Amino acid sequence: MLGRSKGAEATSAMSQPSKPLRIYVVEDSPLIRRSLASVIAEAGGELVGVSADAEGAIRNLVVHHPDVILIDIRLESGNGFDVLRALQQYNLAPGARKVVITNYAHAEYKELAVRLGADEFFDKTHEMSQAVELINTMVKQKRRGTAMAQH
């Protein structure tokens, strides 16, 4: 009988590279979108989509099924809370990690974001390096095939 043994098939499957971390960005600033796209690419993640407004993000997230969603609060139309609310209300992207990155890092915004399902909340002005570090860590964890640890 020709063919590989089950052990060889298992070894081959284990040696296959894992799929990259799939990241969707909801951000209205072209400069920040380009910056995040660069960070994602350099880390080895896959940018699966970008939206500058809440409605487009919600519509696209139904299709793209990302591992991580990076969400700004202020958008061209609607806001990041609208996105989080829709994700929660309609159980969209239930396994995705929701990370808010905003210039409006007020305590009440953070509390609302967390209530609406945000896993992380970063101030663009003071915590962007931590957000970048989180992206790098999540990409590495996905590459190793381990579960993304919650902070």
TIVO-2410 file (N, C-alpha, C; in nm, 3 decimals):
# residues 151
REC num residu      c1      c2      c3 atome chaine
REC   1      M   0.084  -0.117   0.000     N      A
REC   1      M   0.000   0.000   0.000    CA      A
REC   1      M   0.088   0.123   0.000     C      A
REC   2      L   0.065   0.211  -0.097     N      A
REC   2      L   0.142   0.334  -0.104    CA      A
REC   2      L   0.074   0.440  -0.019     C      A
REC   3      G   0.153   0.537   0.024     N      A
REC   3      G   0.096   0.645   0.106    CA      A
REC   3      G   0.175   0.660   0.234     C      A
REC   4      R   0.138   0.762   0.303     N      A
REC   4      R   0.210   0.791   0.427    CA      A
REC   4      R   0.137   0.730   0.545     C      A
REC   5      S   0.213   0.703   0.647     N      A
REC   5      S   0.153   0.651   0.769    CA      A
REC   5      S   0.082   0.764   0.843     C      A
REC   6      K  -0.002   0.726   0.937     N      A
REC   6      K  -0.071   0.827   1.017    CA      A
REC   6      K   0.027   0.913   1.093     C      A
REC   7      G   0.136   0.854   1.140     N      A
REC   7      G   0.238   0.930   1.213    CA      A
REC   7      G   0.302   1.034   1.124     C      A
REC   8      A   0.329   0.999   0.998     N      A
REC   8      A   0.389   1.094   0.905    CA      A
REC   8      A   0.291   1.207   0.874     C      A
REC   9      E   0.161   1.172   0.863     N      A
REC   9      E   0.061   1.275   0.837    CA      A
REC   9      E   0.051   1.372   0.954     C      A
REC  10      A   0.055   1.319   1.076     N      A
REC  10      A   0.048   1.404   1.194    CA      A
REC  10      A   0.169   1.495   1.203     C      A
REC  11      T   0.287   1.440   1.173     N      A
REC  11      T   0.409   1.520   1.176    CA      A
REC  11      T   0.402   1.629   1.071     C      A
REC  12      S   0.352   1.594   0.952     N      A
REC  12      S   0.340   1.692   0.845    CA      A
REC  12      S   0.243   1.803   0.885     C      A
REC  13      A   0.130   1.766   0.946     N      A
REC  13      A   0.031   1.865   0.988    CA      A
REC  13      A   0.088   1.957   1.095     C      A
REC  14      M   0.169   1.899   1.186     N      A
REC  14      M   0.226   1.981   1.292    CA      A
REC  14      M   0.333   2.075   1.239     C      A
REC  15      S   0.399   2.039   1.130     N      A
REC  15      S   0.505   2.124   1.077    CA      A
REC  15      S   0.449   2.235   0.987     C      A
REC  16      Q   0.321   2.227   0.955     N      A
REC  16      Q   0.259   2.332   0.874    CA      A
REC  16      Q   0.252   2.459   0.957     C      A
REC  17      P   0.285   2.572   0.898     N      A
REC  17      P   0.276   2.696   0.975    CA      A
REC  17      P   0.131   2.728   1.009     C      A
REC  18      S   0.111   2.784   1.128     N      A
REC  18      S  -0.025   2.821   1.166    CA      A
REC  18      S  -0.067   2.944   1.086     C      A
REC  19      K  -0.195   2.963   1.076     N      A
REC  19      K  -0.247   3.079   1.003    CA      A
REC  19      K  -0.211   3.205   1.081     C      A
REC  20      P  -0.187   3.315   1.010     N      A
REC  20      P  -0.153   3.439   1.081    CA      A
REC  20      P  -0.273   3.494   1.158     C      A
REC  21      L  -0.244   3.575   1.257     N      A
REC  21      L  -0.348   3.643   1.333    CA      A
REC  21      L  -0.421   3.738   1.240     C      A
REC  22      R  -0.553   3.726   1.234     N      A
REC  22      R  -0.635   3.808   1.145    CA      A
REC  22      R  -0.686   3.929   1.223     C      A
REC  23      I  -0.651   4.049   1.175     N      A
REC  23      I  -0.683   4.171   1.246    CA      A
REC  23      I  -0.766   4.264   1.157     C      A
REC  24      Y  -0.872   4.319   1.215     N      A
REC  24      Y  -0.957   4.416   1.146    CA      A
REC  24      Y  -0.943   4.549   1.219     C      A
REC  25      V  -0.929   4.659   1.143     N      A
REC  25      V  -0.909   4.791   1.202    CA      A
REC  25      V  -1.028   4.881   1.173     C      A
REC  26      V  -1.082   4.942   1.280     N      A
REC  26      V  -1.190   5.040   1.269    CA      A
REC  26      V  -1.130   5.173   1.314     C      A
REC  27      E  -1.094   5.257   1.218     N      A
REC  27      E  -1.018   5.380   1.246    CA      A
REC  27      E  -1.043   5.480   1.135     C      A
REC  28      D  -1.073   5.605   1.172     N      A
REC  28      D  -1.102   5.707   1.070    CA      A
REC  28      D  -0.978   5.781   1.020     C      A
REC  29      S  -0.871   5.782   1.095     N      A
REC  29      S  -0.751   5.856   1.055    CA      A
REC  29      S  -0.666   5.774   0.958     C      A
REC  30      P  -0.646   5.825   0.835     N      A
REC  30      P  -0.561   5.752   0.740    CA      A
REC  30      P  -0.419   5.730   0.793     C      A
REC  31      L  -0.367   5.827   0.865     N      A
REC  31      L  -0.232   5.815   0.922    CA      A
REC  31      L  -0.225   5.701   1.023     C      A
REC  32      I  -0.321   5.693   1.112     N      A
REC  32      I  -0.323   5.585   1.212    CA      A
REC  32      I  -0.349   5.451   1.144     C      A
REC  33      R  -0.438   5.449   1.044     N      A
REC  33      R  -0.463   5.323   0.970    CA      A
REC  33      R  -0.334   5.271   0.908     C      A
REC  34      R  -0.259   5.361   0.843     N      A
REC  34      R  -0.132   5.318   0.781    CA      A
REC  34      R  -0.033   5.271   0.887     C      A
REC  35      S  -0.027   5.341   0.998     N      A
REC  35      S   0.063   5.303   1.106    CA      A
REC  35      S   0.027   5.165   1.161     C      A
REC  36      L  -0.100   5.142   1.187     N      A
REC  36      L  -0.144   5.012   1.237    CA      A
REC  36      L  -0.120   4.902   1.134     C      A
REC  37      A  -0.144   4.931   1.007     N      A
REC  37      A  -0.119   4.833   0.901    CA      A
REC  37      A   0.029   4.794   0.900     C      A
REC  38      S   0.117   4.890   0.918     N      A
REC  38      S   0.261   4.862   0.922    CA      A
REC  38      S   0.296   4.776   1.043     C      A
REC  39      V   0.241   4.810   1.159     N      A
REC  39      V   0.267   4.734   1.281    CA      A
REC  39      V   0.221   4.589   1.263     C      A
REC  40      I   0.102   4.573   1.208     N      A
REC  40      I   0.045   4.438   1.187    CA      A
REC  40      I   0.132   4.359   1.090     C      A
REC  41      A   0.172   4.421   0.979     N      A
REC  41      A   0.255   4.352   0.879    CA      A
REC  41      A   0.391   4.315   0.938     C      A
REC  42      E   0.453   4.409   1.008     N      A
REC  42      E   0.586   4.383   1.066    CA      A
REC  42      E   0.580   4.273   1.170     C      A
REC  43      A   0.469   4.264   1.243     N      A
REC  43      A   0.454   4.160   1.345    CA      A
REC  43      A   0.427   4.023   1.282     C      A
REC  44      G   0.380   4.022   1.157     N      A
REC  44      G   0.346   3.896   1.092    CA      A
REC  44      G   0.198   3.865   1.096     C      A
REC  45      G   0.117   3.963   1.131     N      A
REC  45      G  -0.028   3.945   1.131    CA      A
REC  45      G  -0.085   3.971   0.993     C      A
REC  46      E  -0.214   3.948   0.979     N      A
REC  46      E  -0.282   3.972   0.851    CA      A
REC  46      E  -0.392   4.075   0.872     C      A
REC  47      L  -0.381   4.187   0.802     N      A
REC  47      L  -0.485   4.290   0.805    CA      A
REC  47      L  -0.596   4.243   0.711     C      A
REC  48      V  -0.712   4.208   0.768     N      A
REC  48      V  -0.819   4.151   0.685    CA      A
REC  48      V  -0.921   4.255   0.641     C      A
REC  49      G  -0.914   4.376   0.697     N      A
REC  49      G  -1.006   4.479   0.655    CA      A
REC  49      G  -0.992   4.604   0.738     C      A
REC  50      V  -1.046   4.712   0.683     N      A
REC  50      V  -1.040   4.843   0.748    CA      A
REC  50      V  -1.171   4.915   0.721     C      A
REC  51      S  -1.221   4.985   0.822     N      A
REC  51      S  -1.339   5.071   0.805    CA      A
REC  51      S  -1.313   5.201   0.878     C      A
REC  52      A  -1.365   5.311   0.820     N      A
REC  52      A  -1.352   5.442   0.882    CA      A
REC  52      A  -1.481   5.483   0.953     C      A
REC  53      D  -1.586   5.399   0.941     N      A
REC  53      D  -1.714   5.433   1.003    CA      A
REC  53      D  -1.776   5.308   1.066     C      A
REC  54      A  -1.867   5.331   1.159     N      A
REC  54      A  -1.928   5.221   1.235    CA      A
REC  54      A  -2.009   5.126   1.147     C      A
REC  55      E  -2.093   5.181   1.059     N      A
REC  55      E  -2.179   5.096   0.976    CA      A
REC  55      E  -2.097   5.004   0.886     C      A
REC  56      G  -1.993   5.058   0.823     N      A
REC  56      G  -1.907   4.976   0.737    CA      A
REC  56      G  -1.837   4.868   0.816     C      A
REC  57      A  -1.792   4.904   0.937     N      A
REC  57      A  -1.724   4.805   1.021    CA      A
REC  57      A  -1.818   4.691   1.056     C      A
REC  58      I  -1.938   4.724   1.099     N      A
REC  58      I  -2.033   4.620   1.140    CA      A
REC  58      I  -2.066   4.529   1.021     C      A
REC  59      R  -2.090   4.589   0.906     N      A
REC  59      R  -2.121   4.512   0.785    CA      A
REC  59      R  -2.004   4.419   0.748     C      A
REC  60      N  -1.882   4.470   0.754     N      A
REC  60      N  -1.765   4.391   0.715    CA      A
REC  60      N  -1.726   4.286   0.818     C      A
REC  61      L  -1.749   4.313   0.944     N      A
REC  61      L  -1.709   4.216   1.047    CA      A
REC  61      L  -1.792   4.088   1.040     C      A
REC  62      V  -1.911   4.097   0.983     N      A
REC  62      V  -1.993   3.977   0.963    CA      A
REC  62      V  -1.924   3.882   0.865     C      A
REC  63      V  -1.850   3.939   0.770     N      A
REC  63      V  -1.786   3.863   0.663    CA      A
REC  63      V  -1.644   3.817   0.699     C      A
REC  64      H  -1.567   3.903   0.766     N      A
REC  64      H  -1.424   3.879   0.781    CA      A
REC  64      H  -1.382   3.787   0.895     C      A
REC  65      H  -1.459   3.774   1.000     N      A
REC  65      H  -1.430   3.686   1.113    CA      A
REC  65      H  -1.285   3.701   1.164     C      A
REC  66      P  -1.248   3.821   1.210     N      A
REC  66      P  -1.111   3.841   1.257    CA      A
REC  66      P  -1.086   3.778   1.394     C      A
REC  67      D  -0.959   3.763   1.427     N      A
REC  67      D  -0.919   3.719   1.561    CA      A
REC  67      D  -0.916   3.838   1.656     C      A
REC  68      V  -0.884   3.956   1.600     N      A
REC  68      V  -0.871   4.078   1.679    CA      A
REC  68      V  -0.937   4.193   1.603     C      A
REC  69      I  -1.006   4.280   1.677     N      A
REC  69      I  -1.064   4.401   1.617    CA      A
REC  69      I  -1.007   4.520   1.693     C      A
REC  70      L  -0.937   4.608   1.622     N      A
REC  70      L  -0.885   4.731   1.679    CA      A
REC  70      L  -0.987   4.840   1.651     C      A
REC  71      I  -1.037   4.908   1.754     N      A
REC  71      I  -1.150   4.999   1.739    CA      A
REC  71      I  -1.118   5.137   1.797     C      A
REC  72      D  -1.133   5.239   1.713     N      A
REC  72      D  -1.124   5.377   1.759    CA      A
REC  72      D  -1.262   5.419   1.808     C      A
REC  73      I  -1.268   5.518   1.897     N      A
REC  73      I  -1.398   5.567   1.945    CA      A
REC  73      I  -1.459   5.664   1.844     C      A
REC  74      R  -1.382   5.765   1.804     N      A
REC  74      R  -1.433   5.864   1.708    CA      A
REC  74      R  -1.415   5.812   1.567     C      A
REC  75      L  -1.522   5.811   1.489     N      A
REC  75      L  -1.518   5.762   1.352    CA      A
REC  75      L  -1.582   5.864   1.260     C      A
REC  76      E  -1.569   5.842   1.128     N      A
REC  76      E  -1.630   5.935   1.032    CA      A
REC  76      E  -1.779   5.948   1.053     C      A
REC  77      S  -1.846   5.836   1.077     N      A
REC  77      S  -1.987   5.837   1.115    CA      A
REC  77      S  -2.006   5.726   1.216     C      A
REC  78      G  -2.093   5.751   1.312     N      A
REC  78      G  -2.106   5.656   1.422    CA      A
REC  78      G  -1.983   5.665   1.510     C      A
REC  79      N  -1.968   5.566   1.597     N      A
REC  79      N  -1.851   5.564   1.684    CA      A
REC  79      N  -1.818   5.421   1.723     C      A
REC  80      G  -1.706   5.405   1.791     N      A
REC  80      G  -1.662   5.273   1.832    CA      A
REC  80      G  -1.758   5.204   1.927     C      A
REC  81      F  -1.833   5.283   2.005     N      A
REC  81      F  -1.932   5.223   2.094    CA      A
REC  81      F  -2.043   5.157   2.013     C      A
REC  82      D  -2.080   5.219   1.899     N      A
REC  82      D  -2.180   5.157   1.811    CA      A
REC  82      D  -2.132   5.021   1.761     C      A
REC  83      V  -2.003   5.015   1.728     N      A
REC  83      V  -1.945   4.889   1.680    CA      A
REC  83      V  -1.947   4.785   1.792     C      A
REC  84      L  -1.899   4.822   1.909     N      A
REC  84      L  -1.897   4.729   2.023    CA      A
REC  84      L  -2.039   4.683   2.058     C      A
REC  85      R  -2.133   4.778   2.057     N      A
REC  85      R  -2.272   4.746   2.091    CA      A
REC  85      R  -2.329   4.644   1.992     C      A
REC  86      A  -2.306   4.665   1.863     N      A
REC  86      A  -2.356   4.572   1.760    CA      A
REC  86      A  -2.290   4.435   1.774     C      A
REC  87      L  -2.160   4.435   1.800     N      A
REC  87      L  -2.090   4.307   1.818    CA      A
REC  87      L  -2.151   4.229   1.932     C      A
REC  88      Q  -2.181   4.299   2.041     N      A
REC  88      Q  -2.238   4.235   2.159    CA      A
REC  88      Q  -2.384   4.194   2.134     C      A
REC  89      Q  -2.463   4.286   2.082     N      A
REC  89      Q  -2.607   4.263   2.063    CA      A
REC  89      Q  -2.636   4.150   1.965     C      A
REC  90      Y  -2.560   4.143   1.857     N      A
REC  90      Y  -2.585   4.043   1.753    CA      A
REC  90      Y  -2.487   3.927   1.757     C      A
REC  91      N  -2.406   3.921   1.862     N      A
REC  91      N  -2.308   3.814   1.881    CA      A
REC  91      N  -2.220   3.797   1.757     C      A
REC  92      L  -2.171   3.910   1.705     N      A
REC  92      L  -2.083   3.909   1.589    CA      A
REC  92      L  -1.939   3.893   1.636     C      A
REC  93      A  -1.861   3.817   1.566     N      A
REC  93      A  -1.720   3.795   1.599    CA      A
REC  93      A  -1.703   3.760   1.747     C      A
REC  94      P  -1.776   3.660   1.795     N      A
REC  94      P  -1.774   3.631   1.939    CA      A
REC  94      P  -1.636   3.591   1.992     C      A
REC  95      G  -1.555   3.529   1.910     N      A
REC  95      G  -1.423   3.487   1.956    CA      A
REC  95      G  -1.315   3.592   1.940     C      A
REC  96      A  -1.349   3.705   1.877     N      A
REC  96      A  -1.249   3.808   1.851    CA      A
REC  96      A  -1.217   3.887   1.977     C      A
REC  97      R  -1.092   3.924   1.987     N      A
REC  97      R  -1.048   4.011   2.095    CA      A
REC  97      R  -1.073   4.155   2.051     C      A
REC  98      K  -1.145   4.231   2.132     N      A
REC  98      K  -1.179   4.369   2.098    CA      A
REC  98      K  -1.087   4.464   2.172     C      A
REC  99      V  -1.011   4.543   2.097     N      A
REC  99      V  -0.912   4.634   2.154    CA      A
REC  99      V  -0.945   4.776   2.111     C      A
REC 100      V  -0.977   4.861   2.207     N      A
REC 100      V  -1.006   5.002   2.179    CA      A
REC 100      V  -0.875   5.080   2.188     C      A
REC 101      I  -0.850   5.160   2.084     N      A
REC 101      I  -0.733   5.249   2.079    CA      A
REC 101      I  -0.787   5.387   2.042     C      A
REC 102      T  -0.779   5.481   2.137     N      A
REC 102      T  -0.846   5.609   2.117    CA      A
REC 102      T  -0.769   5.727   2.176     C      A
REC 103      N  -0.798   5.846   2.125     N      A
REC 103      N  -0.747   5.969   2.185    CA      A
REC 103      N  -0.840   6.016   2.297     C      A
REC 104      Y  -0.954   5.953   2.310     N      A
REC 104      Y  -1.055   5.992   2.409    CA      A
REC 104      Y  -1.059   5.887   2.521     C      A
REC 105      A  -0.952   5.882   2.597     N      A
REC 105      A  -0.935   5.777   2.697    CA      A
REC 105      A  -0.987   5.819   2.834     C      A
REC 106      H  -1.106   5.878   2.836     N      A
REC 106      H  -1.169   5.918   2.962    CA      A
REC 106      H  -1.216   5.793   3.037     C      A
REC 107      A  -1.217   5.802   3.169     N      A
REC 107      A  -1.257   5.688   3.252    CA      A
REC 107      A  -1.396   5.637   3.215     C      A
REC 108      E  -1.491   5.731   3.191     N      A
REC 108      E  -1.628   5.686   3.158    CA      A
REC 108      E  -1.632   5.617   3.021     C      A
REC 109      Y  -1.547   5.656   2.928     N      A
REC 109      Y  -1.539   5.588   2.798    CA      A
REC 109      Y  -1.484   5.447   2.816     C      A
REC 110      K  -1.382   5.435   2.899     N      A
REC 110      K  -1.324   5.302   2.923    CA      A
REC 110      K  -1.427   5.211   2.988     C      A
REC 111      E  -1.499   5.262   3.088     N      A
REC 111      E  -1.601   5.182   3.156    CA      A
REC 111      E  -1.709   5.136   3.058     C      A
REC 112      L  -1.755   5.226   2.972     N      A
REC 112      L  -1.857   5.191   2.874    CA      A
REC 112      L  -1.804   5.088   2.774     C      A
REC 113      A  -1.681   5.109   2.727     N      A
REC 113      A  -1.621   5.015   2.632    CA      A
REC 113      A  -1.612   4.875   2.691     C      A
REC 114      V  -1.569   4.866   2.815     N      A
REC 114      V  -1.559   4.735   2.882    CA      A
REC 114      V  -1.697   4.672   2.898     C      A
REC 115      R  -1.796   4.753   2.937     N      A
REC 115      R  -1.934   4.700   2.949    CA      A
REC 115      R  -1.985   4.647   2.816     C      A
REC 116      L  -1.939   4.709   2.705     N      A
REC 116      L  -1.983   4.667   2.572    CA      A
REC 116      L  -1.895   4.557   2.512     C      A
REC 117      G  -1.802   4.504   2.592     N      A
REC 117      G  -1.725   4.389   2.547    CA      A
REC 117      G  -1.581   4.413   2.509     C      A
REC 118      A  -1.529   4.534   2.528     N      A
REC 118      A  -1.388   4.558   2.496    CA      A
REC 118      A  -1.300   4.480   2.594     C      A
REC 119      D  -1.198   4.417   2.540     N      A
REC 119      D  -1.104   4.341   2.622    CA      A
REC 119      D  -0.987   4.427   2.669     C      A
REC 120      E  -0.953   4.527   2.589     N      A
REC 120      E  -0.841   4.616   2.619    CA      A
REC 120      E  -0.882   4.757   2.579     C      A
REC 121      F  -0.817   4.857   2.642     N      A
REC 121      F  -0.847   4.997   2.614    CA      A
REC 121      F  -0.717   5.075   2.627     C      A
REC 122      F  -0.675   5.138   2.517     N      A
REC 122      F  -0.548   5.212   2.515    CA      A
REC 122      F  -0.569   5.356   2.472     C      A
REC 123      D  -0.494   5.445   2.536     N      A
REC 123      D  -0.489   5.587   2.500    CA      A
REC 123      D  -0.383   5.602   2.390     C      A
REC 124      K  -0.423   5.650   2.272     N      A
REC 124      K  -0.328   5.667   2.160    CA      A
REC 124      K  -0.212   5.757   2.198     C      A
REC 125      T  -0.240   5.859   2.277     N      A
REC 125      T  -0.137   5.957   2.310    CA      A
REC 125      T  -0.030   5.899   2.402     C      A
REC 126      H  -0.071   5.820   2.502     N      A
REC 126      H   0.023   5.775   2.603    CA      A
REC 126      H   0.049   5.626   2.606     C      A
REC 127      E  -0.033   5.547   2.540     N      A
REC 127      E  -0.021   5.401   2.553    CA      A
REC 127      E  -0.008   5.328   2.419     C      A
REC 128      M   0.026   5.399   2.315     N      A
REC 128      M   0.036   5.334   2.183    CA      A
REC 128      M   0.144   5.226   2.183     C      A
REC 129      S   0.252   5.247   2.255     N      A
REC 129      S   0.357   5.145   2.259    CA      A
REC 129      S   0.306   5.016   2.324     C      A
REC 130      Q   0.219   5.028   2.425     N      A
REC 130      Q   0.160   4.908   2.486    CA      A
REC 130      Q   0.065   4.838   2.389     C      A
REC 131      A  -0.008   4.917   2.310     N      A
REC 131      A  -0.097   4.858   2.210    CA      A
REC 131      A  -0.017   4.781   2.105     C      A
REC 132      V   0.093   4.841   2.061     N      A
REC 132      V   0.181   4.775   1.963    CA      A
REC 132      V   0.239   4.647   2.023     C      A
REC 133      E   0.280   4.654   2.148     N      A
REC 133      E   0.334   4.535   2.217    CA      A
REC 133      E   0.229   4.426   2.226     C      A
REC 134      L   0.104   4.463   2.253     N      A
REC 134      L  -0.004   4.365   2.260    CA      A
REC 134      L  -0.025   4.299   2.123     C      A
REC 135      I  -0.023   4.377   2.017     N      A
REC 135      I  -0.037   4.321   1.881    CA      A
REC 135      I   0.075   4.221   1.855     C      A
REC 136      N   0.198   4.259   1.885     N      A
REC 136      N   0.312   4.169   1.865    CA      A
REC 136      N   0.297   4.041   1.946     C      A
REC 137      T   0.254   4.053   2.070     N      A
REC 137      T   0.236   3.937   2.157    CA      A
REC 137      T   0.127   3.845   2.103     C      A
REC 138      M   0.014   3.902   2.061     N      A
REC 138      M  -0.095   3.820   2.009    CA      A
REC 138      M  -0.054   3.748   1.880     C      A
REC 139      V   0.022   3.816   1.794     N      A
REC 139      V   0.068   3.752   1.670    CA      A
REC 139      V   0.160   3.635   1.703     C      A
REC 140      K   0.252   3.655   1.798     N      A
REC 140      K   0.344   3.547   1.838    CA      A
REC 140      K   0.268   3.430   1.897     C      A
REC 141      Q   0.169   3.459   1.982     N      A
REC 141      Q   0.089   3.352   2.043    CA      A
REC 141      Q   0.014   3.273   1.937     C      A
REC 142      K  -0.042   3.342   1.841     N      A
REC 142      K  -0.115   3.274   1.733    CA      A
REC 142      K  -0.020   3.188   1.651     C      A
REC 143      R   0.099   3.242   1.624     N      A
REC 143      R   0.198   3.168   1.546    CA      A
REC 143      R   0.237   3.039   1.619     C      A
REC 144      R   0.248   3.046   1.751     N      A
REC 144      R   0.283   2.928   1.830    CA      A
REC 144      R   0.163   2.835   1.848     C      A
REC 145      G   0.045   2.886   1.811     N      A
REC 145      G  -0.075   2.804   1.823    CA      A
REC 145      G  -0.132   2.802   1.962     C      A
REC 146      T  -0.092   2.896   2.045     N      A
REC 146      T  -0.145   2.900   2.181    CA      A
REC 146      T  -0.262   2.995   2.187     C      A
REC 147      A  -0.343   2.977   2.287     N      A
REC 147      A  -0.459   3.064   2.306    CA      A
REC 147      A  -0.410   3.204   2.343     C      A
REC 148      M  -0.482   3.304   2.297     N      A
REC 148      M  -0.446   3.441   2.331    CA      A
REC 148      M  -0.482   3.464   2.477     C      A
REC 149      A  -0.382   3.495   2.557     N      A
REC 149      A  -0.404   3.516   2.700    CA      A
REC 149      A  -0.474   3.649   2.723     C      A
REC 150      Q  -0.570   3.648   2.809     N      A
REC 150      Q  -0.639   3.772   2.846    CA      A
REC 150      Q  -0.558   3.840   2.955     C      A
REC 151      H  -0.554   3.971   2.952     N      A
REC 151      H  -0.482   4.048   3.055    CA      A
REC 151      H  -0.573   4.083   3.167     C      A
***
